[in-house]
Amino acid sequence: VLVTGGAGFIGSHVAELLLERGDDVVIVDEMNDYYDVHIKENNLRILREKYPDKKRLQIYFGDICDEECMMNLFEVERPEWV
């Protein structure tokens, strides 16, 4: 499952619930400064600590408006759900 904005409050909690139910999760986030980037980094750190297996949780830093970034992500990860 691809979760956009997965470093934020809502996105990180959605990612955690998906992982808890057994889904593999791919997060993409541009890590903008809409709010404190340290909070977003901490959200990702917590997820990575709980789910260290990169087959279960993959994290990309990029803008969903960046076509090249997203084409590469979809080619590599092949998410079934967004």
N, CA, C and O of each residue as an XYZ file, in Angstrom:
328
protein
N       0.854     -1.171      0.000
C       0.000      0.000      0.000
C       0.897      1.230      0.000
O       1.799      1.343      0.830
N       0.654      2.145     -0.922
C       1.399      3.402     -0.960
C       0.684      4.432     -0.086
O      -0.505      4.696     -0.265
N       1.422      5.008      0.859
C       0.888      6.053      1.729
C       1.641      7.335      1.434
O       2.836      7.439      1.707
N       0.934      8.316      0.873
C       1.563      9.610      0.609
C       1.482     10.449      1.882
O       0.512     10.364      2.636
N       2.503     11.251      2.106
C       2.542     12.048      3.324
C       2.685     11.180      4.567
O       2.197     11.533      5.640
N       3.349     10.057      4.417
C       3.443      9.074      5.493
C       4.280      9.468      6.679
O       4.283      8.761      7.687
N       4.997     10.580      6.595
C       5.790     11.037      7.736
C       4.978     11.922      8.668
O       5.366     12.138      9.816
N       3.862     12.432      8.183
C       3.023     13.308      8.993
C       2.221     12.541     10.026
O       2.294     11.314     10.102
N       1.461     13.268     10.813
C       0.695     12.664     11.900
C      -0.294     11.629     11.370
O      -0.270     10.473     11.791
N      -1.150     12.037     10.459
C      -2.182     11.129      9.944
C      -1.544     10.012      9.127
O      -1.857      8.839      9.328
N      -0.654     10.369      8.210
C      -0.033      9.373      7.344
C       0.746      8.321      8.107
O       0.676      7.139      7.770
N       1.486      8.725      9.127
C       2.275      7.755      9.894
C       1.375      6.817     10.686
O       1.691      5.638     10.848
N       0.255      7.336     11.179
C      -0.680      6.479     11.909
C      -1.416      5.531     10.963
O      -1.668      4.379     11.316
N      -1.759      6.001      9.779
C      -2.368      5.125      8.777
C      -1.379      4.017      8.404
O      -1.748      2.845      8.339
N      -0.135      4.393      8.161
C       0.894      3.405      7.818
C       1.037      2.369      8.933
O       1.143      1.173      8.661
N       1.040      2.821     10.165
C       1.177      1.901     11.292
C       0.008      0.916     11.347
O       0.217     -0.278     11.560
N      -1.214      1.405     11.158
C      -2.378      0.515     11.169
C      -2.324     -0.496     10.028
O      -2.662     -1.665     10.214
N      -1.898     -0.047      8.853
C      -1.775     -0.965      7.722
C      -0.727     -2.038      8.007
O      -0.941     -3.214      7.713
N       0.388     -1.638      8.571
C       1.436     -2.598      8.924
C       0.949     -3.574      9.988
O       1.230     -4.770      9.915
N       0.220     -3.064     10.976
C      -0.306     -3.922     12.038
C      -1.256     -4.983     11.491
O      -1.298     -6.103     12.002
N      -2.016     -4.635     10.455
C      -2.953     -5.616      9.906
C      -2.299     -6.547      8.887
O      -2.947     -7.449      8.356
N      -1.002     -6.321      8.616
C      -0.261     -7.240      7.771
C       0.090     -6.747      6.388
O       0.726     -7.467      5.618
N      -0.313     -5.527      6.053
C       0.026     -4.972      4.741
C       1.495     -4.556      4.696
O       2.069     -4.163      5.712
N       2.090     -4.644      3.523
C       3.393     -4.020      3.279
C       3.108     -2.571      2.904
O       2.128     -2.288      2.215
N       3.955     -1.659      3.353
C       3.702     -0.231      3.171
C       4.898      0.452      2.517
O       6.052      0.209      2.870
N       4.583      1.316      1.552
C       5.562      2.201      0.931
C       5.127      3.619      1.267
O       4.008      4.027      0.956
N       6.017      4.363      1.900
C       5.735      5.757      2.248
C       6.504      6.654      1.298
O       7.668      6.400      0.989
N       5.838      7.711      0.834
C       6.530      8.778      0.110
C       6.146     10.098      0.780
O       4.968     10.371      1.007
N       7.145     10.901      1.090
C       6.906     12.183      1.750
C       8.008     13.152      1.344
O       9.181     12.784      1.283
N       7.625     14.380      1.071
C       8.620     15.371      0.664
C       9.283     16.057      1.861
O      10.223     16.834      1.696
N       8.795     15.769      3.045
C       9.374     16.312      4.280
C       9.434     17.840      4.248
O      10.449     18.434      4.613
N       8.341     18.473      3.809
C       8.320     19.933      3.817
C       8.208     20.452      5.250
O       8.017     19.678      6.187
N       8.328     21.738      5.402
C       8.328     22.327      6.743
C       6.967     22.904      7.128
O       6.887     23.893      7.856
N       5.888     22.272      6.629
C       4.533     22.694      7.031
C       4.423     22.700      8.544
O       3.833     23.606      9.133
N       4.995     21.683      9.163
C       5.249     21.716     10.598
C       6.604     21.072     10.853
O       7.230     20.554      9.928
N       7.054     21.100     12.083
C       8.413     20.715     12.461
C       8.854     19.401     11.806
O       8.269     18.346     12.054
N       9.880     19.481     10.979
C      10.408     18.312     10.272
C      10.933     17.272     11.267
O      10.906     16.076     10.975
N      11.405     17.705     12.421
C      11.899     16.769     13.433
C      10.788     15.824     13.904
O      11.043     14.657     14.201
N       9.559     16.337     13.969
C       8.418     15.491     14.346
C       8.204     14.423     13.273
O       7.981     13.254     13.589
N       8.271     14.830     12.009
C       8.108     13.871     10.913
C       9.222     12.830     10.923
O       8.968     11.640     10.737
N      10.447     13.277     11.139
C      11.571     12.344     11.216
C      11.371     11.349     12.347
O      11.675     10.164     12.204
N      10.859     11.833     13.470
C      10.611     10.961     14.614
C       9.502      9.950     14.298
O       9.597      8.786     14.685
N       8.457     10.390     13.601
C       7.385      9.468     13.202
C       7.943      8.327     12.359
O       7.588      7.167     12.562
N       8.812      8.659     11.420
C       9.418      7.627     10.567
C      10.364      6.735     11.359
O      10.424      5.528     11.124
N      11.099      7.320     12.292
C      12.010      6.538     13.135
C      11.232      5.505     13.944
O      11.643      4.349     14.044
N      10.115      5.924     14.516
C       9.280      5.012     15.306
C       8.768      3.867     14.437
O       8.805      2.706     14.846
N       8.290      4.198     13.237
C       7.812      3.152     12.327
C       8.930      2.182     11.965
O       8.727      0.968     11.957
N      10.106      2.719     11.666
C      11.240      1.872     11.280
C      11.667      0.972     12.443
O      12.023     -0.187     12.233
N      11.632      1.500     13.655
C      11.983      0.676     14.811
C      10.997     -0.477     14.987
O      11.396     -1.596     15.308
N       9.709     -0.201     14.776
C       8.687     -1.243     14.915
C       8.732     -2.231     13.756
O       8.442     -3.414     13.930
N       9.094     -1.745     12.582
C       9.094     -2.556     11.357
C      10.417     -2.383     10.616
O      10.480     -1.681      9.607
N      11.480     -3.027     11.120
C      12.809     -2.854     10.517
C      12.966     -3.544      9.154
O      13.877     -3.207      8.399
N      12.096     -4.494      8.835
C      12.185     -5.231      7.573
C      11.784     -4.320      6.408
O      10.635     -3.888      6.314
N      12.736     -4.036      5.530
C      12.449     -3.139      4.407
C      11.495     -3.754      3.388
O      10.994     -3.053      2.509
N      11.241     -5.048      3.497
C      10.215     -5.671      2.654
C       8.818     -5.281      3.142
O       7.862     -5.269      2.366
N       8.710     -4.969      4.418
C       7.429     -4.574      4.998
C       7.204     -3.072      4.921
O       6.081     -2.610      4.716
N       8.298     -2.304      5.090
C       8.191     -0.843      5.124
C       9.322     -0.240      4.309
O      10.499     -0.408      4.627
N       8.947      0.457      3.265
C       9.913      1.157      2.420
C       9.594      2.651      2.476
O       8.426      3.034      2.397
N      10.596      3.482      2.607
C      10.391      4.928      2.751
C      11.145      5.660      1.642
O      12.337      5.443      1.426
N      10.413      6.536      0.946
C      10.979      7.376     -0.103
C      10.783      8.831      0.281
O       9.736      9.215      0.804
N      11.809      9.642      0.013
C      11.703     11.081      0.215
C      11.567     11.722     -1.152
O      12.495     11.682     -1.960
N      10.412     12.311     -1.409
C      10.172     12.941     -2.694
C       8.792     13.564     -2.728
O       7.961     13.340     -1.848
N       8.574     14.343     -3.755
C       7.328     15.070     -3.957
C       6.430     14.262     -4.881
O       6.872     13.826     -5.944
N       5.171     14.055     -4.491
C       4.255     13.296     -5.342
C       3.963     14.016     -6.658
O       3.425     13.412     -7.586
N       4.310     15.295     -6.747
C       4.145     16.044     -7.998
C       5.342     15.862     -8.935
O       5.314     16.325    -10.075
N       6.377     15.198     -8.463
C       7.572     14.938     -9.266
C       7.334     13.646    -10.051
O       7.436     12.544     -9.510
N       7.018     13.808    -11.329
C       6.645     12.665    -12.162
C       7.738     11.604    -12.216
O       7.448     10.411    -12.125
N       8.987     12.024    -12.363
C      10.093     11.071    -12.445
C      10.213     10.262    -11.142
O      10.399      9.045    -11.169
N      10.105     10.945    -10.029
C      10.167     10.275     -8.719
C       9.063      9.233     -8.603
O       9.315      8.099     -8.193
N       7.851      9.612     -8.960
C       6.716      8.713     -8.803
C       6.756      7.563     -9.808
O       6.383      6.438     -9.476
N       7.202      7.836    -11.024
C       7.320      6.760    -12.013
C       8.332      5.728    -11.530
O       8.102      4.525    -11.655
N       9.447      6.194    -10.981
C      10.460      5.291    -10.459
C       9.897      4.481     -9.285
O      10.082      3.265     -9.221
N       9.219      5.149     -8.371
C       8.643      4.475     -7.217
C       7.669      3.382     -7.659
O       7.729      2.258     -7.162
N       6.777      3.710     -8.588
C       5.792      2.727     -9.049
C       6.460      1.582     -9.803
O       6.016      0.438     -9.712
N       7.513      1.880    -10.537
C       8.224      0.832    -11.267
C       8.919     -0.135    -10.314
O       8.908     -1.348    -10.526
N       9.519      0.410     -9.270
C      10.271     -0.413     -8.322
C       9.337     -1.143     -7.349
O       9.496     -2.342     -7.119
N       8.377     -0.432     -6.785
C       7.567     -0.964     -5.698
C       6.277     -1.663     -6.166
O       5.801     -2.594     -5.516
N       5.729     -1.215     -7.277
C       4.483     -1.793     -7.805
C       3.364     -1.872     -6.774
O       2.807     -2.948     -6.555
N       3.017     -0.727     -6.121
C       1.955     -0.770     -5.119
C       0.615     -1.150     -5.744
O       0.283     -0.712     -6.846
N      -0.148     -1.969     -5.024
C      -1.463     -2.378     -5.491
C      -2.539     -1.402     -5.063
O      -3.587     -1.315     -5.704
N      -2.297     -0.667     -3.988
C      -3.257      0.288     -3.443
C      -2.536      1.595     -3.127
O      -1.363      1.602     -2.754
N      -3.257      2.687     -3.284
C      -2.721      4.019     -2.969
C      -3.679      4.702     -2.015
O      -3.440      5.838     -1.606
